[in-house]
């Protein structure tokens, strides 16, 4: 396994977006799954977006730009997270 992140996971606050490509040689997919498992075990609000056959830059081999899905995933996460945070603050 890679760097032991378990001691740090409990310190995370707020929702976490985790994007990963299955062909990433810098951060192996198995490490991504381990981190997501840790987040789940700690009951963290987390979303994992898996991009099949994408590398560390979220592109397939030979592609010159990221898929629009990458940008849309980030946009949707922030829209949903900020709405959620606003609702929680307003409910207090």
PDB file of N, CA, C and O in Angstrom:
ATOM      1  N   UNK A   1       0.838  -1.179   0.000  1.00  0.00           N
ATOM      2  CA  UNK A   1       0.000   0.000   0.000  1.00  0.00           C
ATOM      3  C   UNK A   1       0.882   1.240   0.000  1.00  0.00           C
ATOM      4  O   UNK A   1       2.076   1.168   0.290  1.00  0.00           O
ATOM      5  N   UNK A   2       0.284   2.368  -0.326  1.00  0.00           N
ATOM      6  CA  UNK A   2       1.027   3.615  -0.398  1.00  0.00           C
ATOM      7  C   UNK A   2       1.165   4.257   0.960  1.00  0.00           C
ATOM      8  O   UNK A   2       1.187   3.563   1.976  1.00  0.00           O
ATOM      9  N   UNK A   3       1.259   5.554   0.996  1.00  0.00           N
ATOM     10  CA  UNK A   3       1.386   6.301   2.229  1.00  0.00           C
ATOM     11  C   UNK A   3       0.196   6.002   3.138  1.00  0.00           C
ATOM     12  O   UNK A   3      -0.943   5.944   2.675  1.00  0.00           O
ATOM     13  N   UNK A   4       0.456   5.814   4.417  1.00  0.00           N
ATOM     14  CA  UNK A   4      -0.621   5.536   5.358  1.00  0.00           C
ATOM     15  C   UNK A   4      -1.364   6.832   5.674  1.00  0.00           C
ATOM     16  O   UNK A   4      -0.848   7.708   6.369  1.00  0.00           O
ATOM     17  N   UNK A   5      -2.578   6.934   5.154  1.00  0.00           N
ATOM     18  CA  UNK A   5      -3.378   8.135   5.347  1.00  0.00           C
ATOM     19  C   UNK A   5      -4.373   8.008   6.489  1.00  0.00           C
ATOM     20  O   UNK A   5      -5.044   8.979   6.838  1.00  0.00           O
ATOM     21  N   UNK A   6      -4.472   6.841   7.062  1.00  0.00           N
ATOM     22  CA  UNK A   6      -5.473   6.594   8.099  1.00  0.00           C
ATOM     23  C   UNK A   6      -5.422   7.631   9.227  1.00  0.00           C
ATOM     24  O   UNK A   6      -6.478   8.094   9.659  1.00  0.00           O
ATOM     25  N   UNK A   7      -4.236   8.015   9.721  1.00  0.00           N
ATOM     26  CA  UNK A   7      -4.204   9.022  10.799  1.00  0.00           C
ATOM     27  C   UNK A   7      -4.730  10.395  10.363  1.00  0.00           C
ATOM     28  O   UNK A   7      -5.124  11.198  11.209  1.00  0.00           O
ATOM     29  N   UNK A   8      -4.741  10.666   9.080  1.00  0.00           N
ATOM     30  CA  UNK A   8      -5.179  11.976   8.595  1.00  0.00           C
ATOM     31  C   UNK A   8      -6.664  12.017   8.257  1.00  0.00           C
ATOM     32  O   UNK A   8      -7.276  13.085   8.302  1.00  0.00           O
ATOM     33  N   UNK A   9      -7.249  10.880   7.922  1.00  0.00           N
ATOM     34  CA  UNK A   9      -8.635  10.843   7.455  1.00  0.00           C
ATOM     35  C   UNK A   9      -9.595  11.390   8.506  1.00  0.00           C
ATOM     36  O   UNK A   9     -10.538  12.102   8.160  1.00  0.00           O
ATOM     37  N   UNK A  10      -9.378  11.077   9.768  1.00  0.00           N
ATOM     38  CA  UNK A  10     -10.302  11.541  10.814  1.00  0.00           C
ATOM     39  C   UNK A  10     -10.301  13.058  10.946  1.00  0.00           C
ATOM     40  O   UNK A  10     -11.248  13.621  11.496  1.00  0.00           O
ATOM     41  N   UNK A  11      -9.259  13.738  10.455  1.00  0.00           N
ATOM     42  CA  UNK A  11      -9.158  15.196  10.560  1.00  0.00           C
ATOM     43  C   UNK A  11      -9.886  15.921   9.440  1.00  0.00           C
ATOM     44  O   UNK A  11     -10.073  17.135   9.516  1.00  0.00           O
ATOM     45  N   UNK A  12     -10.299  15.206   8.405  1.00  0.00           N
ATOM     46  CA  UNK A  12     -10.997  15.844   7.287  1.00  0.00           C
ATOM     47  C   UNK A  12     -12.354  16.348   7.727  1.00  0.00           C
ATOM     48  O   UNK A  12     -13.085  15.663   8.441  1.00  0.00           O
ATOM     49  N   UNK A  13     -12.684  17.556   7.292  1.00  0.00           N
ATOM     50  CA  UNK A  13     -13.991  18.140   7.581  1.00  0.00           C
ATOM     51  C   UNK A  13     -14.662  18.500   6.271  1.00  0.00           C
ATOM     52  O   UNK A  13     -13.996  18.833   5.291  1.00  0.00           O
ATOM     53  N   UNK A  14     -15.966  18.431   6.261  1.00  0.00           N
ATOM     54  CA  UNK A  14     -16.718  18.778   5.058  1.00  0.00           C
ATOM     55  C   UNK A  14     -16.691  17.645   4.060  1.00  0.00           C
ATOM     56  O   UNK A  14     -16.018  16.636   4.267  1.00  0.00           O
ATOM     57  N   UNK A  15     -17.421  17.814   2.984  1.00  0.00           N
ATOM     58  CA  UNK A  15     -17.485  16.774   1.970  1.00  0.00           C
ATOM     59  C   UNK A  15     -16.176  16.659   1.189  1.00  0.00           C
ATOM     60  O   UNK A  15     -15.448  17.636   1.016  1.00  0.00           O
ATOM     61  N   UNK A  16     -15.899  15.442   0.726  1.00  0.00           N
ATOM     62  CA  UNK A  16     -14.669  15.162  -0.012  1.00  0.00           C
ATOM     63  C   UNK A  16     -15.030  14.621  -1.387  1.00  0.00           C
ATOM     64  O   UNK A  16     -15.829  13.693  -1.507  1.00  0.00           O
ATOM     65  N   UNK A  17     -14.439  15.203  -2.420  1.00  0.00           N
ATOM     66  CA  UNK A  17     -14.572  14.684  -3.780  1.00  0.00           C
ATOM     67  C   UNK A  17     -13.260  14.011  -4.131  1.00  0.00           C
ATOM     68  O   UNK A  17     -12.186  14.597  -3.993  1.00  0.00           O
ATOM     69  N   UNK A  18     -13.363  12.777  -4.584  1.00  0.00           N
ATOM     70  CA  UNK A  18     -12.178  12.001  -4.908  1.00  0.00           C
ATOM     71  C   UNK A  18     -12.315  11.497  -6.335  1.00  0.00           C
ATOM     72  O   UNK A  18     -13.132  10.618  -6.610  1.00  0.00           O
ATOM     73  N   UNK A  19     -11.515  12.052  -7.247  1.00  0.00           N
ATOM     74  CA  UNK A  19     -11.510  11.626  -8.645  1.00  0.00           C
ATOM     75  C   UNK A  19     -10.324  10.713  -8.880  1.00  0.00           C
ATOM     76  O   UNK A  19      -9.230  10.968  -8.377  1.00  0.00           O
ATOM     77  N   UNK A  20     -10.535   9.650  -9.641  1.00  0.00           N
ATOM     78  CA  UNK A  20      -9.451   8.720  -9.910  1.00  0.00           C
ATOM     79  C   UNK A  20      -9.610   8.102 -11.287  1.00  0.00           C
ATOM     80  O   UNK A  20     -10.725   7.871 -11.757  1.00  0.00           O
ATOM     81  N   UNK A  21      -8.480   7.839 -11.924  1.00  0.00           N
ATOM     82  CA  UNK A  21      -8.473   7.131 -13.198  1.00  0.00           C
ATOM     83  C   UNK A  21      -7.951   5.717 -12.987  1.00  0.00           C
ATOM     84  O   UNK A  21      -7.006   5.514 -12.225  1.00  0.00           O
ATOM     85  N   UNK A  22      -8.548   4.750 -13.646  1.00  0.00           N
ATOM     86  CA  UNK A  22      -8.139   3.366 -13.431  1.00  0.00           C
ATOM     87  C   UNK A  22      -6.780   3.052 -14.051  1.00  0.00           C
ATOM     88  O   UNK A  22      -6.176   2.032 -13.718  1.00  0.00           O
ATOM     89  N   UNK A  23      -6.290   3.906 -14.942  1.00  0.00           N
ATOM     90  CA  UNK A  23      -4.978   3.687 -15.560  1.00  0.00           C
ATOM     91  C   UNK A  23      -3.920   4.641 -15.016  1.00  0.00           C
ATOM     92  O   UNK A  23      -2.905   4.877 -15.671  1.00  0.00           O
ATOM     93  N   UNK A  24      -4.143   5.182 -13.846  1.00  0.00           N
ATOM     94  CA  UNK A  24      -3.202   6.115 -13.224  1.00  0.00           C
ATOM     95  C   UNK A  24      -2.018   5.331 -12.658  1.00  0.00           C
ATOM     96  O   UNK A  24      -2.192   4.498 -11.769  1.00  0.00           O
ATOM     97  N   UNK A  25      -0.822   5.595 -13.169  1.00  0.00           N
ATOM     98  CA  UNK A  25       0.373   4.903 -12.664  1.00  0.00           C
ATOM     99  C   UNK A  25       1.010   5.651 -11.491  1.00  0.00           C
ATOM    100  O   UNK A  25       1.838   5.084 -10.778  1.00  0.00           O
ATOM    101  N   UNK A  26       0.634   6.916 -11.282  1.00  0.00           N
ATOM    102  CA  UNK A  26       1.163   7.685 -10.161  1.00  0.00           C
ATOM    103  C   UNK A  26       0.430   7.343  -8.863  1.00  0.00           C
ATOM    104  O   UNK A  26       1.048   7.228  -7.805  1.00  0.00           O
ATOM    105  N   UNK A  27      -0.869   7.186  -8.952  1.00  0.00           N
ATOM    106  CA  UNK A  27      -1.697   6.801  -7.813  1.00  0.00           C
ATOM    107  C   UNK A  27      -2.499   5.582  -8.237  1.00  0.00           C
ATOM    108  O   UNK A  27      -3.556   5.722  -8.853  1.00  0.00           O
ATOM    109  N   UNK A  28      -2.020   4.400  -7.919  1.00  0.00           N
ATOM    110  CA  UNK A  28      -2.712   3.185  -8.359  1.00  0.00           C
ATOM    111  C   UNK A  28      -4.172   3.156  -7.894  1.00  0.00           C
ATOM    112  O   UNK A  28      -4.503   3.640  -6.812  1.00  0.00           O
ATOM    113  N   UNK A  29      -5.021   2.587  -8.721  1.00  0.00           N
ATOM    114  CA  UNK A  29      -6.444   2.511  -8.429  1.00  0.00           C
ATOM    115  C   UNK A  29      -6.700   1.820  -7.088  1.00  0.00           C
ATOM    116  O   UNK A  29      -7.629   2.182  -6.366  1.00  0.00           O
ATOM    117  N   UNK A  30      -5.880   0.833  -6.761  1.00  0.00           N
ATOM    118  CA  UNK A  30      -6.055   0.135  -5.479  1.00  0.00           C
ATOM    119  C   UNK A  30      -5.876   1.094  -4.306  1.00  0.00           C
ATOM    120  O   UNK A  30      -6.530   0.927  -3.276  1.00  0.00           O
ATOM    121  N   UNK A  31      -5.005   2.094  -4.438  1.00  0.00           N
ATOM    122  CA  UNK A  31      -4.819   3.078  -3.376  1.00  0.00           C
ATOM    123  C   UNK A  31      -6.051   3.973  -3.256  1.00  0.00           C
ATOM    124  O   UNK A  31      -6.452   4.359  -2.158  1.00  0.00           O
ATOM    125  N   UNK A  32      -6.637   4.292  -4.403  1.00  0.00           N
ATOM    126  CA  UNK A  32      -7.860   5.096  -4.397  1.00  0.00           C
ATOM    127  C   UNK A  32      -8.966   4.361  -3.644  1.00  0.00           C
ATOM    128  O   UNK A  32      -9.689   4.961  -2.849  1.00  0.00           O
ATOM    129  N   UNK A  33      -9.091   3.073  -3.898  1.00  0.00           N
ATOM    130  CA  UNK A  33     -10.107   2.282  -3.213  1.00  0.00           C
ATOM    131  C   UNK A  33      -9.832   2.205  -1.715  1.00  0.00           C
ATOM    132  O   UNK A  33     -10.765   2.269  -0.916  1.00  0.00           O
ATOM    133  N   UNK A  34      -8.577   2.070  -1.326  1.00  0.00           N
ATOM    134  CA  UNK A  34      -8.217   2.042   0.097  1.00  0.00           C
ATOM    135  C   UNK A  34      -8.600   3.346   0.791  1.00  0.00           C
ATOM    136  O   UNK A  34      -9.136   3.338   1.899  1.00  0.00           O
ATOM    137  N   UNK A  35      -8.319   4.463   0.129  1.00  0.00           N
ATOM    138  CA  UNK A  35      -8.655   5.764   0.713  1.00  0.00           C
ATOM    139  C   UNK A  35     -10.168   5.909   0.840  1.00  0.00           C
ATOM    140  O   UNK A  35     -10.656   6.378   1.868  1.00  0.00           O
ATOM    141  N   UNK A  36     -10.908   5.519  -0.175  1.00  0.00           N
ATOM    142  CA  UNK A  36     -12.362   5.620  -0.103  1.00  0.00           C
ATOM    143  C   UNK A  36     -12.899   4.741   1.018  1.00  0.00           C
ATOM    144  O   UNK A  36     -13.835   5.128   1.718  1.00  0.00           O
ATOM    145  N   UNK A  37     -12.317   3.571   1.189  1.00  0.00           N
ATOM    146  CA  UNK A  37     -12.730   2.684   2.271  1.00  0.00           C
ATOM    147  C   UNK A  37     -12.497   3.338   3.633  1.00  0.00           C
ATOM    148  O   UNK A  37     -13.330   3.218   4.532  1.00  0.00           O
ATOM    149  N   UNK A  38     -11.369   4.027   3.784  1.00  0.00           N
ATOM    150  CA  UNK A  38     -11.082   4.732   5.034  1.00  0.00           C
ATOM    151  C   UNK A  38     -12.104   5.844   5.283  1.00  0.00           C
ATOM    152  O   UNK A  38     -12.562   6.038   6.408  1.00  0.00           O
ATOM    153  N   UNK A  39     -12.451   6.563   4.226  1.00  0.00           N
ATOM    154  CA  UNK A  39     -13.438   7.639   4.358  1.00  0.00           C
ATOM    155  C   UNK A  39     -14.790   7.079   4.792  1.00  0.00           C
ATOM    156  O   UNK A  39     -15.464   7.655   5.646  1.00  0.00           O
ATOM    157  N   UNK A  40     -15.178   5.961   4.200  1.00  0.00           N
ATOM    158  CA  UNK A  40     -16.441   5.315   4.568  1.00  0.00           C
ATOM    159  C   UNK A  40     -16.404   4.854   6.018  1.00  0.00           C
ATOM    160  O   UNK A  40     -17.362   5.057   6.764  1.00  0.00           O
ATOM    161  N   UNK A  41     -15.290   4.230   6.419  1.00  0.00           N
ATOM    162  CA  UNK A  41     -15.154   3.750   7.800  1.00  0.00           C
ATOM    163  C   UNK A  41     -15.268   4.883   8.818  1.00  0.00           C
ATOM    164  O   UNK A  41     -15.732   4.669   9.938  1.00  0.00           O
ATOM    165  N   UNK A  42     -14.848   6.078   8.434  1.00  0.00           N
ATOM    166  CA  UNK A  42     -14.901   7.245   9.328  1.00  0.00           C
ATOM    167  C   UNK A  42     -16.201   8.049   9.154  1.00  0.00           C
ATOM    168  O   UNK A  42     -16.346   9.135   9.715  1.00  0.00           O
ATOM    169  N   UNK A  43     -17.138   7.506   8.373  1.00  0.00           N
ATOM    170  CA  UNK A  43     -18.423   8.174   8.119  1.00  0.00           C
ATOM    171  C   UNK A  43     -18.262   9.580   7.547  1.00  0.00           C
ATOM    172  O   UNK A  43     -19.018  10.489   7.887  1.00  0.00           O
ATOM    173  N   UNK A  44     -17.277   9.745   6.681  1.00  0.00           N
ATOM    174  CA  UNK A  44     -17.059  11.033   6.036  1.00  0.00           C
ATOM    175  C   UNK A  44     -17.977  11.160   4.831  1.00  0.00           C
ATOM    176  O   UNK A  44     -18.259  10.180   4.141  1.00  0.00           O
ATOM    177  N   UNK A  45     -18.439  12.382   4.590  1.00  0.00           N
ATOM    178  CA  UNK A  45     -19.217  12.632   3.387  1.00  0.00           C
ATOM    179  C   UNK A  45     -18.230  12.648   2.221  1.00  0.00           C
ATOM    180  O   UNK A  45     -17.395  13.547   2.112  1.00  0.00           O
ATOM    181  N   UNK A  46     -18.337  11.655   1.363  1.00  0.00           N
ATOM    182  CA  UNK A  46     -17.357  11.523   0.284  1.00  0.00           C
ATOM    183  C   UNK A  46     -18.025  11.011  -0.980  1.00  0.00           C
ATOM    184  O   UNK A  46     -18.980  10.235  -0.936  1.00  0.00           O
ATOM    185  N   UNK A  47     -17.502  11.462  -2.093  1.00  0.00           N
ATOM    186  CA  UNK A  47     -17.940  10.963  -3.395  1.00  0.00           C
ATOM    187  C   UNK A  47     -16.695  10.587  -4.178  1.00  0.00           C
ATOM    188  O   UNK A  47     -15.712  11.326  -4.211  1.00  0.00           O
ATOM    189  N   UNK A  48     -16.758   9.438  -4.798  1.00  0.00           N
ATOM    190  CA  UNK A  48     -15.656   8.968  -5.634  1.00  0.00           C
ATOM    191  C   UNK A  48     -16.138   8.914  -7.077  1.00  0.00           C
ATOM    192  O   UNK A  48     -17.166   8.307  -7.379  1.00  0.00           O
ATOM    193  N   UNK A  49     -15.390   9.552  -7.959  1.00  0.00           N
ATOM    194  CA  UNK A  49     -15.670   9.512  -9.390  1.00  0.00           C
ATOM    195  C   UNK A  49     -14.552   8.700 -10.030  1.00  0.00           C
ATOM    196  O   UNK A  49     -13.381   9.074  -9.966  1.00  0.00           O
ATOM    197  N   UNK A  50     -14.924   7.593 -10.643  1.00  0.00           N
ATOM    198  CA  UNK A  50     -13.962   6.709 -11.295  1.00  0.00           C
ATOM    199  C   UNK A  50     -14.051   6.932 -12.805  1.00  0.00           C
ATOM    200  O   UNK A  50     -15.124   6.845 -13.403  1.00  0.00           O
ATOM    201  N   UNK A  51     -12.902   7.221 -13.396  1.00  0.00           N
ATOM    202  CA  UNK A  51     -12.841   7.428 -14.844  1.00  0.00           C
ATOM    203  C   UNK A  51     -12.059   6.269 -15.462  1.00  0.00           C
ATOM    204  O   UNK A  51     -10.829   6.250 -15.420  1.00  0.00           O
ATOM    205  N   UNK A  52     -12.789   5.293 -16.041  1.00  0.00           N
ATOM    206  CA  UNK A  52     -12.135   4.118 -16.617  1.00  0.00           C
ATOM    207  C   UNK A  52     -11.111   4.477 -17.700  1.00  0.00           C
ATOM    208  O   UNK A  52     -11.331   5.361 -18.528  1.00  0.00           O
ATOM    209  N   UNK A  53      -9.995   3.764 -17.662  1.00  0.00           N
ATOM    210  CA  UNK A  53      -8.922   3.891 -18.650  1.00  0.00           C
ATOM    211  C   UNK A  53      -8.328   5.288 -18.724  1.00  0.00           C
ATOM    212  O   UNK A  53      -7.711   5.642 -19.728  1.00  0.00           O
ATOM    213  N   UNK A  54      -8.504   6.097 -17.664  1.00  0.00           N
ATOM    214  CA  UNK A  54      -7.914   7.442 -17.652  1.00  0.00           C
ATOM    215  C   UNK A  54      -6.664   7.417 -16.786  1.00  0.00           C
ATOM    216  O   UNK A  54      -6.575   6.652 -15.825  1.00  0.00           O
ATOM    217  N   UNK A  55      -5.691   8.268 -17.137  1.00  0.00           N
ATOM    218  CA  UNK A  55      -4.423   8.333 -16.419  1.00  0.00           C
ATOM    219  C   UNK A  55      -4.491   9.365 -15.284  1.00  0.00           C
ATOM    220  O   UNK A  55      -5.575   9.796 -14.890  1.00  0.00           O
ATOM    221  N   UNK A  56      -3.338   9.746 -14.775  1.00  0.00           N
ATOM    222  CA  UNK A  56      -3.234  10.690 -13.662  1.00  0.00           C
ATOM    223  C   UNK A  56      -3.811  12.064 -14.013  1.00  0.00           C
ATOM    224  O   UNK A  56      -4.187  12.827 -13.123  1.00  0.00           O
ATOM    225  N   UNK A  57      -3.879  12.374 -15.298  1.00  0.00           N
ATOM    226  CA  UNK A  57      -4.408  13.661 -15.762  1.00  0.00           C
ATOM    227  C   UNK A  57      -5.830  13.525 -16.283  1.00  0.00           C
ATOM    228  O   UNK A  57      -6.354  14.431 -16.931  1.00  0.00           O
ATOM    229  N   UNK A  58      -6.455  12.375 -15.994  1.00  0.00           N
ATOM    230  CA  UNK A  58      -7.839  12.088 -16.365  1.00  0.00           C
ATOM    231  C   UNK A  58      -8.057  12.083 -17.875  1.00  0.00           C
ATOM    232  O   UNK A  58      -9.106  12.497 -18.369  1.00  0.00           O
ATOM    233  N   UNK A  59      -7.043  11.605 -18.596  1.00  0.00           N
ATOM    234  CA  UNK A  59      -7.129  11.470 -20.047  1.00  0.00           C
ATOM    235  C   UNK A  59      -6.760  10.045 -20.439  1.00  0.00           C
ATOM    236  O   UNK A  59      -5.984   9.384 -19.749  1.00  0.00           O
ATOM    237  N   UNK A  60      -7.318   9.580 -21.545  1.00  0.00           N
ATOM    238  CA  UNK A  60      -6.881   8.305 -22.107  1.00  0.00           C
ATOM    239  C   UNK A  60      -5.551   8.528 -22.811  1.00  0.00           C
ATOM    240  O   UNK A  60      -5.236   9.650 -23.207  1.00  0.00           O
ATOM    241  N   UNK A  61      -4.771   7.466 -22.968  1.00  0.00           N
ATOM    242  CA  UNK A  61      -3.514   7.576 -23.706  1.00  0.00           C
ATOM    243  C   UNK A  61      -3.785   8.162 -25.083  1.00  0.00           C
ATOM    244  O   UNK A  61      -4.676   7.703 -25.797  1.00  0.00           O
ATOM    245  N   UNK A  62      -3.022   9.166 -25.448  1.00  0.00           N
ATOM    246  CA  UNK A  62      -3.150   9.803 -26.753  1.00  0.00           C
ATOM    247  C   UNK A  62      -4.100  10.991 -26.781  1.00  0.00           C
ATOM    248  O   UNK A  62      -4.077  11.767 -27.735  1.00  0.00           O
ATOM    249  N   UNK A  63      -4.921  11.149 -25.774  1.00  0.00           N
ATOM    250  CA  UNK A  63      -5.821  12.303 -25.732  1.00  0.00           C
ATOM    251  C   UNK A  63      -5.044  13.537 -25.297  1.00  0.00           C
ATOM    252  O   UNK A  63      -4.075  13.440 -24.543  1.00  0.00           O
ATOM    253  N   UNK A  64      -5.473  14.684 -25.773  1.00  0.00           N
ATOM    254  CA  UNK A  64      -4.784  15.932 -25.473  1.00  0.00           C
ATOM    255  C   UNK A  64      -5.544  16.823 -24.488  1.00  0.00           C
ATOM    256  O   UNK A  64      -5.013  17.835 -24.030  1.00  0.00           O
ATOM    257  N   UNK A  65      -6.778  16.453 -24.162  1.00  0.00           N
ATOM    258  CA  UNK A  65      -7.520  17.245 -23.180  1.00  0.00           C
ATOM    259  C   UNK A  65      -8.424  16.332 -22.364  1.00  0.00           C
ATOM    260  O   UNK A  65      -8.772  15.229 -22.786  1.00  0.00           O
ATOM    261  N   UNK A  66      -8.791  16.819 -21.193  1.00  0.00           N
ATOM    262  CA  UNK A  66      -9.641  16.053 -20.293  1.00  0.00           C
ATOM    263  C   UNK A  66     -11.055  15.949 -20.845  1.00  0.00           C
ATOM    264  O   UNK A  66     -11.517  16.800 -21.605  1.00  0.00           O
ATOM    265  N   UNK A  67     -11.712  14.896 -20.446  1.00  0.00           N
ATOM    266  CA  UNK A  67     -13.116  14.710 -20.779  1.00  0.00           C
ATOM    267  C   UNK A  67     -13.955  15.774 -20.074  1.00  0.00           C
ATOM    268  O   UNK A  67     -13.654  16.139 -18.938  1.00  0.00           O
ATOM    269  N   UNK A  68     -14.999  16.275 -20.729  1.00  0.00           N
ATOM    270  CA  UNK A  68     -15.897  17.221 -20.048  1.00  0.00           C
ATOM    271  C   UNK A  68     -16.511  16.623 -18.773  1.00  0.00           C
ATOM    272  O   UNK A  68     -16.913  17.361 -17.873  1.00  0.00           O
ATOM    273  N   UNK A  69     -16.581  15.302 -18.698  1.00  0.00           N
ATOM    274  CA  UNK A  69     -17.138  14.636 -17.510  1.00  0.00           C
ATOM    275  C   UNK A  69     -16.366  15.015 -16.250  1.00  0.00           C
ATOM    276  O   UNK A  69     -16.945  15.136 -15.171  1.00  0.00           O
ATOM    277  N   UNK A  70     -15.069  15.199 -16.394  1.00  0.00           N
ATOM    278  CA  UNK A  70     -14.214  15.598 -15.269  1.00  0.00           C
ATOM    279  C   UNK A  70     -14.680  16.937 -14.711  1.00  0.00           C
ATOM    280  O   UNK A  70     -14.889  17.077 -13.506  1.00  0.00           O
ATOM    281  N   UNK A  71     -14.842  17.920 -15.595  1.00  0.00           N
ATOM    282  CA  UNK A  71     -15.268  19.255 -15.185  1.00  0.00           C
ATOM    283  C   UNK A  71     -16.687  19.237 -14.632  1.00  0.00           C
ATOM    284  O   UNK A  71     -16.969  19.891 -13.628  1.00  0.00           O
ATOM    285  N   UNK A  72     -17.574  18.502 -15.272  1.00  0.00           N
ATOM    286  CA  UNK A  72     -18.954  18.427 -14.821  1.00  0.00           C
ATOM    287  C   UNK A  72     -19.053  17.778 -13.433  1.00  0.00           C
ATOM    288  O   UNK A  72     -19.868  18.192 -12.608  1.00  0.00           O
ATOM    289  N   UNK A  73     -18.230  16.773 -13.186  1.00  0.00           N
ATOM    290  CA  UNK A  73     -18.231  16.114 -11.876  1.00  0.00           C
ATOM    291  C   UNK A  73     -17.830  17.082 -10.771  1.00  0.00           C
ATOM    292  O   UNK A  73     -18.429  17.088  -9.696  1.00  0.00           O
ATOM    293  N   UNK A  74     -16.832  17.888 -11.034  1.00  0.00           N
ATOM    294  CA  UNK A  74     -16.374  18.872 -10.052  1.00  0.00           C
ATOM    295  C   UNK A  74     -17.442  19.941  -9.843  1.00  0.00           C
ATOM    296  O   UNK A  74     -17.756  20.297  -8.707  1.00  0.00           O
ATOM    297  N   UNK A  75     -17.995  20.448 -10.932  1.00  0.00           N
ATOM    298  CA  UNK A  75     -19.039  21.474 -10.837  1.00  0.00           C
ATOM    299  C   UNK A  75     -20.233  20.972 -10.027  1.00  0.00           C
ATOM    300  O   UNK A  75     -20.709  21.655  -9.120  1.00  0.00           O
ATOM    301  N   UNK A  76     -20.710  19.776 -10.362  1.00  0.00           N
ATOM    302  CA  UNK A  76     -21.873  19.218  -9.665  1.00  0.00           C
ATOM    303  C   UNK A  76     -21.589  18.997  -8.188  1.00  0.00           C
ATOM    304  O   UNK A  76     -22.446  19.248  -7.340  1.00  0.00           O
ATOM    305  N   UNK A  77     -20.388  18.527  -7.881  1.00  0.00           N
ATOM    306  CA  UNK A  77     -20.018  18.310  -6.479  1.00  0.00           C
ATOM    307  C   UNK A  77     -20.069  19.613  -5.689  1.00  0.00           C
ATOM    308  O   UNK A  77     -20.630  19.658  -4.594  1.00  0.00           O
ATOM    309  N   UNK A  78     -19.483  20.675  -6.246  1.00  0.00           N
ATOM    310  CA  UNK A  78     -19.479  21.950  -5.536  1.00  0.00           C
ATOM    311  C   UNK A  78     -20.886  22.529  -5.434  1.00  0.00           C
ATOM    312  O   UNK A  78     -21.249  23.073  -4.392  1.00  0.00           O
ATOM    313  N   UNK A  79     -21.675  22.423  -6.483  1.00  0.00           N
ATOM    314  CA  UNK A  79     -23.055  22.909  -6.414  1.00  0.00           C
ATOM    315  C   UNK A  79     -23.837  22.183  -5.323  1.00  0.00           C
ATOM    316  O   UNK A  79     -24.529  22.820  -4.528  1.00  0.00           O
ATOM    317  N   UNK A  80     -23.733  20.869  -5.281  1.00  0.00           N
ATOM    318  CA  UNK A  80     -24.457  20.077  -4.287  1.00  0.00           C
ATOM    319  C   UNK A  80     -23.902  20.314  -2.881  1.00  0.00           C
ATOM    320  O   UNK A  80     -24.672  20.413  -1.925  1.00  0.00           O
ATOM    321  N   UNK A  81     -22.595  20.406  -2.745  1.00  0.00           N
ATOM    322  CA  UNK A  81     -21.988  20.579  -1.424  1.00  0.00           C
ATOM    323  C   UNK A  81     -22.319  21.931  -0.824  1.00  0.00           C
ATOM    324  O   UNK A  81     -22.651  22.020   0.358  1.00  0.00           O
ATOM    325  N   UNK A  82     -22.232  22.993  -1.627  1.00  0.00           N
ATOM    326  CA  UNK A  82     -22.531  24.313  -1.096  1.00  0.00           C
ATOM    327  C   UNK A  82     -24.011  24.449  -0.772  1.00  0.00           C
ATOM    328  O   UNK A  82     -24.366  25.108   0.206  1.00  0.00           O
ATOM    329  N   UNK A  83     -24.870  23.848  -1.560  1.00  0.00           N
ATOM    330  CA  UNK A  83     -26.300  23.854  -1.252  1.00  0.00           C
ATOM    331  C   UNK A  83     -26.545  23.123   0.060  1.00  0.00           C
ATOM    332  O   UNK A  83     -27.305  23.597   0.905  1.00  0.00           O
ATOM    333  N   UNK A  84     -25.904  21.969   0.235  1.00  0.00           N
ATOM    334  CA  UNK A  84     -26.039  21.188   1.458  1.00  0.00           C
ATOM    335  C   UNK A  84     -25.547  21.993   2.662  1.00  0.00           C
ATOM    336  O   UNK A  84     -26.210  22.034   3.699  1.00  0.00           O
ATOM    337  N   UNK A  85     -24.387  22.629   2.522  1.00  0.00           N
ATOM    338  CA  UNK A  85     -23.828  23.399   3.626  1.00  0.00           C
ATOM    339  C   UNK A  85     -24.740  24.581   3.972  1.00  0.00           C
ATOM    340  O   UNK A  85     -24.934  24.886   5.148  1.00  0.00           O
ATOM    341  N   UNK A  86     -25.297  25.243   2.963  1.00  0.00           N
ATOM    342  CA  UNK A  86     -26.183  26.380   3.185  1.00  0.00           C
ATOM    343  C   UNK A  86     -27.439  25.916   3.926  1.00  0.00           C
ATOM    344  O   UNK A  86     -27.899  26.586   4.850  1.00  0.00           O
ATOM    345  N   UNK A  87     -27.983  24.786   3.525  1.00  0.00           N
ATOM    346  CA  UNK A  87     -29.170  24.242   4.173  1.00  0.00           C
ATOM    347  C   UNK A  87     -28.890  23.897   5.621  1.00  0.00           C
ATOM    348  O   UNK A  87     -29.700  24.209   6.495  1.00  0.00           O
ATOM    349  N   UNK A  88     -27.740  23.248   5.900  1.00  0.00           N
ATOM    350  CA  UNK A  88     -27.398  22.893   7.268  1.00  0.00           C
ATOM    351  C   UNK A  88     -27.227  24.136   8.139  1.00  0.00           C
ATOM    352  O   UNK A  88     -27.658  24.130   9.292  1.00  0.00           O
ATOM    353  N   UNK A  89     -26.620  25.187   7.632  1.00  0.00           N
ATOM    354  CA  UNK A  89     -26.430  26.418   8.391  1.00  0.00           C
ATOM    355  C   UNK A  89     -27.781  27.078   8.643  1.00  0.00           C
ATOM    356  O   UNK A  89     -28.040  27.562   9.744  1.00  0.00           O
ATOM    357  N   UNK A  90     -28.637  27.099   7.635  1.00  0.00           N
ATOM    358  CA  UNK A  90     -29.964  27.718   7.761  1.00  0.00           C
ATOM    359  C   UNK A  90     -30.873  26.964   8.715  1.00  0.00           C
ATOM    360  O   UNK A  90     -31.806  27.551   9.263  1.00  0.00           O
ATOM    361  N   UNK A  91     -30.626  25.687   8.927  1.00  0.00           N
ATOM    362  CA  UNK A  91     -31.471  24.867   9.800  1.00  0.00           C
ATOM    363  C   UNK A  91     -31.123  25.035  11.264  1.00  0.00           C
ATOM    364  O   UNK A  91     -31.875  24.585  12.128  1.00  0.00           O
ATOM    365  N   UNK A  92     -29.997  25.675  11.567  1.00  0.00           N
ATOM    366  CA  UNK A  92     -29.561  25.790  12.973  1.00  0.00           C
ATOM    367  C   UNK A  92     -30.399  26.805  13.722  1.00  0.00           C
ATOM    368  O   UNK A  92     -30.177  27.033  14.911  1.00  0.00           O
TER     369      UNK A  92
END
